[in-house]
């Protein structure tokens, strides 16, 4: 990832990623977007309370450490709202799903 070509603008819908990608994604979101909220998912059967909004770096660290099952990052970029959902996957990997909303 670079400042010239941030990943935020790539046409990404779903992909398997690693912890280094998460760190780079967090940096890009901080540099290139207006962060709306970060919602944690603590357990498979537990729904997220909208009041459980975490700080972005804290949530990413918790996900990578295995303290979260997943997280959803909502942000504004180039006139659209984007929701990135990152979930734990087998063998220490993660899966990201990105959805663009034009509200």
Number of C-alpha atoms within 10 A of each C-alpha: 12 8 9 6 10 16 17 17 10 8 9 14 11 14 11 14 17 15 16 10 14 19 14 15 17 16 15 18 20 14 12 18 16 14 17 13 18 23 21 26 22 17 12 9 7 8 10 15 10 10 8 11 16 15 10 20 15 10 22 25 15 17 23 21 11 13 15 19 18 25 24 22 23 22 20 18 16 11 9 12 18 21 19 19 20 25 20 20 15 7 6 12 13 21 16 21 15 19 14 17 11 9 6
